[in-house]
Amino acid sequence: MLTKKGTAPAEPYFEEILQRALAGEELSVADGECLLRADGEELRALVRAADEMRQRKVGDIVTYVKNRNLNFTNICIGTCKFCAFRRSPSDSDSYVLTCEEIEARVREAVSFGATEICAQGGLHPDLGLEDYLGIIRTIRKISPDIHIHAFSPAELDHIARHEGMAIEEVVKALRDAGLNSVPGTAAEILVERVRSIICPKKISSARWVEVIESCHRLGVPTTATMLYGTVESPHERAEHLVLLRDVQRWTRGFTEFVPLAFMPYNTPLWKDGERSPPDINENLRVHAAARLMLAGYIDNIQASWVKLGPRGAQLMLTAGANDLGGTLIEENITRAAGGNLHIMMPRQLELLILELGRVPRQRTTTYELI
């Protein structure tokens, strides 16, 4: 599982960080950076500590959700260098789903037994609040009960700017129409140096936090994410995790943390020379460090089989993760960047969990066991 490079015993200061984490102490940015540089025996020790913390916080249950992705448009005004999904309106393969197409996808999800629709799209220059409300109403027309997990902070900010509205007004309108929760994507790395390189036109770190906190104040829970493997340093990853922890300290509105490994193929960064996804050891570092740094604040850590592959995600379950995400049915964003999987059946997810001797359980979006 781990490379044999650097097999010397873990340094005393590294072991001391792990012991402080297991004793319930909050880790600093410097502590997190140290964990995120772990290799050899230190990485093995980090993985063991994260697995122990996972056992303490959530036990042996590993969860998943039956859901369907609904990427309603790939037209986007953004210029994110990590994205292979966005298209211009003039591109031959650009699209905006019609109401009828959305209805058909929701019907299929309902017949599949999905409990969640995850709806996200590009920042279309012509879509305003009424269009986003229309998406919710179309979903609700087919199912009054399915959980609508939709519209990232970047999309919510886009609506607010388009309409000249305060973000609270936008979230209230969508919530009252039937929005249940918000995906905490568009976070990437919440450090401006990184954002200035990979997504210079995207919302700032401060604006992302502002939108997230507005959702939480209005009773709309969100996830939290981190895109890793582009141009960020271990220190900047640690800064990101500490910022998420600080937000959760005040709002308690995050339901889970989802580390997202960069998929480079077909992206501008790939064309600029960033050609490889993070390797296994890098994935282990991120998931394990997140478990220790977020412990007691965000106790659900998801391993994304879309980004890591089924076996890669299974391995993260030994390094602090306790959730395998959703069945998805249809996944377009990672697939555009070289991913080759777009659906996992519940039985496939359960077998991955059972092979580790863990207990598979279906959950709702907000982590209630079904």
C-alpha positions in Angstrom: 0.0 0.0 0.0 2.8 2.4 0.9 6.1 2.8 -0.8 9.2 1.6 1.0 11.0 5.0 0.6 12.1 6.4 3.9 11.4 3.5 6.3 13.2 5.0 9.3 11.1 5.2 12.4 8.9 8.3 12.9 10.7 11.2 14.4 9.7 12.0 18.1 8.1 15.4 17.2 5.9 13.6 14.6 4.8 11.0 17.1 4.1 13.9 19.6 1.8 15.5 17.0 -0.1 12.2 16.6 -0.4 11.7 20.4 -1.7 15.2 20.8 -4.3 14.6 18.1 -5.4 11.4 19.7 -5.7 13.1 23.0 -8.2 15.5 21.5 -6.0 18.5 21.1 -6.6 20.8 18.0 -3.7 20.7 15.6 -2.2 23.9 14.3 -1.4 24.8 10.7 2.3 23.9 11.4 1.2 20.5 12.8 -1.0 19.8 9.8 1.8 20.7 7.4 4.1 18.3 9.2 1.4 15.5 8.8 0.9 16.4 5.2 4.6 15.9 4.5 4.7 12.4 6.1 6.5 9.6 4.3 7.8 6.2 5.0 7.2 5.1 8.6 5.7 8.5 9.5 3.1 8.0 6.9 2.3 4.5 8.2 2.0 6.0 11.7 -0.3 8.8 10.4 -2.5 6.2 8.7 -2.7 4.1 11.9 -3.6 7.2 14.0 -6.3 8.3 11.6 -7.8 4.9 11.5 -7.9 4.9 15.3 -9.5 8.3 15.4 -12.1 7.1 12.8 -12.9 4.1 15.1 -13.4 6.4 18.1 -15.5 9.0 16.3 -17.7 6.9 14.0 -17.0 3.3 14.6 -17.1 0.6 11.9 -20.1 1.8 9.9 -19.2 3.0 6.4 -21.9 4.9 4.6 -23.1 5.7 1.1 -26.0 7.6 -0.4 -28.2 6.6 -3.4 -28.1 9.7 -5.5 -28.0 11.1 -9.1 -25.8 13.9 -10.4 -27.6 16.5 -12.5 -25.1 18.7 -14.4 -27.7 20.9 -16.0 -25.3 23.0 -18.1 -21.7 23.0 -19.1 -21.7 26.6 -20.3 -19.6 28.7 -18.0 -18.0 32.1 -17.8 -15.3 30.7 -15.6 -11.6 30.2 -16.6 -10.6 27.6 -14.0 -7.4 25.9 -15.1 -8.3 22.6 -13.4 -11.6 22.2 -15.3 -12.2 20.2 -18.4 -16.0 20.4 -18.2 -16.7 24.1 -19.1 -17.8 25.1 -22.6 -18.5 28.4 -24.3 -22.0 29.0 -25.7 -20.6 28.7 -29.2 -19.0 25.3 -28.7 -20.7 22.4 -30.5 -20.9 20.3 -27.4 -22.3 23.0 -25.1 -25.7 22.3 -23.6 -28.5 23.4 -21.2 -30.9 20.7 -20.1 -34.5 21.3 -20.8 -37.2 20.9 -18.2 -38.2 17.7 -20.0 -34.7 16.3 -19.8 -34.4 17.2 -16.1 -37.8 15.5 -15.4 -36.6 12.3 -17.2 -33.4 12.1 -15.2 -35.3 12.7 -11.9 -37.8 10.0 -12.8 -35.0 7.6 -13.5 -33.4 8.5 -10.1 -36.6 7.9 -8.2 -37.2 4.5 -9.9 -33.6 3.6 -8.9 -34.5 4.4 -5.3 -32.3 7.5 -5.1 -32.8 9.7 -2.0 -30.8 12.7 -3.4 -30.5 14.7 -6.6 -27.2 16.6 -6.7 -27.6 19.5 -9.2 -24.7 21.6 -10.2 -23.7 23.3 -13.4 -21.5 25.9 -15.0 -21.9 29.6 -14.4 -24.1 30.3 -17.4 -24.1 34.0 -18.2 -27.8 34.1 -18.9 -29.2 32.1 -16.1 -30.8 34.0 -13.2 -32.6 33.2 -10.0 -35.9 32.2 -11.8 -34.0 29.6 -13.9 -32.5 28.1 -10.7 -35.9 28.1 -9.0 -37.2 26.4 -12.1 -34.8 23.6 -11.7 -35.9 23.0 -8.2 -39.6 23.2 -9.1 -39.0 20.7 -12.0 -37.4 18.3 -9.5 -40.2 18.8 -7.0 -42.8 18.2 -9.7 -41.5 14.7 -10.0 -40.7 14.1 -6.4 -41.9 16.2 -3.4 -39.7 14.1 -1.1 -36.3 13.6 -2.7 -33.4 15.6 -1.1 -32.2 18.4 -3.4 -28.5 19.0 -2.8 -27.7 21.8 -5.2 -25.8 24.9 -6.3 -22.3 25.5 -5.1 -21.2 28.7 -3.4 -19.9 29.9 -6.7 -23.3 29.4 -8.3 -25.1 31.1 -5.4 -22.7 34.0 -5.8 -23.3 34.1 -9.5 -27.1 34.3 -9.0 -26.7 37.1 -6.4 -24.5 39.1 -8.8 -26.8 38.5 -11.7 -29.8 39.7 -9.8 -28.1 42.3 -7.6 -29.4 40.6 -4.5 -27.9 39.8 -1.1 -26.7 36.2 -0.8 -29.1 35.7 2.1 -32.1 36.6 -0.2 -30.9 34.1 -2.8 -30.5 31.3 -0.4 -33.9 32.0 1.3 -35.7 32.0 -2.1 -34.1 28.7 -3.1 -34.6 27.1 0.3 -38.3 28.1 0.3 -38.7 26.6 -3.1 -37.3 23.3 -1.9 -33.5 23.4 -1.7 -32.4 21.1 1.1 -28.6 21.5 1.2 -25.7 22.9 -0.7 -22.5 21.2 -2.0 -19.5 22.9 -0.6 -17.6 22.7 -3.9 -15.8 25.7 -5.5 -13.6 25.7 -2.4 -10.6 24.3 -4.2 -7.9 25.6 -1.9 -9.0 28.5 0.3 -5.8 30.4 -0.1 -5.6 33.4 -2.4 -2.1 32.6 -3.8 -3.4 29.3 -5.1 -6.7 30.7 -6.4 -4.9 33.5 -8.3 -3.2 30.7 -10.3 -5.9 28.0 -10.8 -9.1 30.0 -10.7 -8.4 33.8 -10.7 -12.0 34.8 -11.7 -13.7 32.5 -9.2 -15.1 33.8 -5.9 -12.5 34.5 -3.2 -11.9 32.5 -0.1 -13.6 35.1 2.0 -16.6 35.1 -0.3 -16.8 31.3 -0.2 -16.8 31.4 3.6 -19.4 34.2 3.5 -21.8 32.2 1.3 -21.3 29.0 3.4 -22.0 30.8 6.6 -25.1 32.4 5.2 -26.4 29.0 4.2 -25.7 27.6 7.7 -27.4 30.6 9.4 -30.5 30.0 7.3 -30.6 26.3 8.2 -29.2 25.0 4.9 -26.4 22.5 5.7 -23.5 22.1 3.3 -20.6 19.8 2.6 -17.0 21.0 2.7 -14.4 20.1 0.0 -10.8 20.5 -0.9 -9.3 20.1 -4.4 -5.7 18.9 -3.9 -2.9 18.1 -6.3 -2.6 21.3 -8.4 -0.2 24.0 -7.3 -0.7 24.2 -3.5 1.8 23.4 -0.8 1.3 21.2 2.2 1.2 24.4 4.3 -1.7 25.7 2.2 -3.6 22.5 2.5 -3.2 22.7 6.3 -4.4 26.3 6.2 -7.5 25.2 4.2 -8.3 22.5 6.8 -7.9 24.9 9.7 -10.2 27.4 8.0 -12.9 24.8 7.6 -12.5 23.8 11.2 -12.9 27.4 12.3 -16.1 27.8 10.2 -17.5 24.6 11.7 -16.7 25.8 15.2 -19.2 28.6 14.8 -21.8 27.3 12.5 -21.9 23.4 12.9 -23.4 23.4 9.4 -20.9 21.1 7.6 -22.2 17.5 7.2 -19.0 16.0 5.8 -15.5 16.7 4.3 -14.7 15.5 0.8 -11.1 15.6 -0.3 -11.1 15.7 -4.1 -7.9 14.6 -6.0 -7.1 16.7 -9.0 -7.9 14.9 -12.3 -5.6 16.6 -14.8 -6.4 15.2 -18.2 -7.8 17.6 -20.8 -7.5 20.6 -18.3 -5.5 23.7 -19.0 -3.2 22.7 -16.1 -2.5 19.4 -17.9 -1.6 21.3 -21.0 0.7 23.5 -19.0 2.6 20.4 -17.7 0.7 19.3 -14.6 0.1 15.8 -15.9 -0.3 13.4 -13.1 -3.1 12.9 -10.4 -1.9 12.6 -6.8 -0.4 9.2 -6.1 -1.5 6.8 -3.4 0.7 8.1 -0.7 -0.5 11.7 -1.4 -4.1 10.5 -1.1 -3.4 8.7 2.1 -1.7 11.8 3.6 -4.6 14.1 2.8 -7.4 11.8 4.1 -5.5 10.8 7.2 -4.4 14.3 8.1 -8.0 15.6 7.5 -9.4 13.0 10.0 -7.0 14.2 12.7 -7.3 17.9 12.0 -11.1 18.0 11.8 -11.8 15.5 14.6 -14.7 16.6 16.7 -15.8 19.2 14.2 -16.4 17.3 10.9 -16.4 13.6 11.7 -17.6 12.3 8.3 -14.7 12.0 5.9 -15.7 10.9 2.4 -13.5 8.9 0.0 -14.4 9.8 -3.6 -14.5 6.6 -5.8 -15.0 8.9 -8.8 -11.6 10.5 -8.2 -9.7 7.7 -6.7 -11.3 4.6 -8.3 -13.1 2.0 -6.2 -9.9 0.4 -4.9 -8.3 3.7 -4.1 -11.4 4.8 -2.2 -11.4 1.5 -0.4 -7.9 2.1 0.7 -8.8 5.5 2.2 -11.3 3.7 4.5 -8.1 2.3 6.2 -6.8 5.9 6.6 -9.6 7.7 8.3 -12.5 7.8 5.8 -15.9 6.5 6.7 -18.0 7.2 3.7 -17.9 6.3 0.0 -20.2 9.1 -1.3 -23.0 8.4 -3.8 -24.0 6.0 -6.5 -24.1 9.1 -8.8 -25.7 7.3 -11.8 -24.4 10.1 -14.1 -21.1 12.0 -13.5 -19.8 14.4 -16.1 -17.3 16.7 -14.5 -14.6 14.2 -13.5 -15.3 12.2 -16.6 -14.4 15.2 -18.8 -11.0 15.3 -17.0 -10.2 11.7 -17.7 -12.3 9.8 -15.2 -13.8 6.6 -16.6 -16.4 5.7 -14.0 -19.9 7.3 -13.7 -21.9 4.9 -11.7 -21.5 2.5 -8.8 -24.3 0.2 -7.8 -25.1 -0.1 -4.0 -24.0 -3.7 -4.0 -20.6 -2.7 -5.5 -20.1 -0.1 -2.7 -21.2 -2.6 -0.1 -18.7 -5.2 -1.2 -15.8 -2.8 -1.0 -16.9 -2.1 2.6 -17.5 -5.7 3.5 -14.1 -6.7 2.2 -12.5 -4.6 5.0 -14.8 -6.2 7.7 -16.7 -2.9 8.0 -20.5 -2.4 8.2 -22.1 -0.9 5.1 -25.1 1.3 5.6 -27.1 3.5 3.2 -27.6 7.0 4.5 -29.4 10.2 3.7 -27.6 13.3 2.5 -27.4 14.6 6.1 -26.0 11.3 7.4 -29.1 9.7 8.9 -28.9 6.0 8.6 -31.6 4.3 6.4 
